[in-house]
């Protein structure tokens, strides 16, 4: 189900916002957290982009893990301090991962 459809529904939605792990932190632990949250029955999860886009790769990986768990994912995309090419690159990567 798309997030917009969830929000249009009269049902109360429960969502979680996740932050990608900081530089030097393990992505595997964050992916485990995603799986733990997913089995709790949240309606969707959002993932921040990381300050200044510093964790964009980890953000994309978390979005992919959320979708693999069968939960709709909302990916934040910060365009400030980024080039048009970088924004398109991130969008293409998100699309390619579903």
Secondary structure as UniProt FT lines:
FT   HELIX           3..8
FT   STRAND          15..18
FT   TURN            23..24
FT   HELIX           27..38
FT   TURN            39..41
FT   STRAND          44..47
FT   HELIX           51..53
FT   TURN            54..55
FT   HELIX           56..68
FT   TURN            69..70
FT   STRAND          72..75
FT   TURN            80..81
FT   HELIX           84..96
//
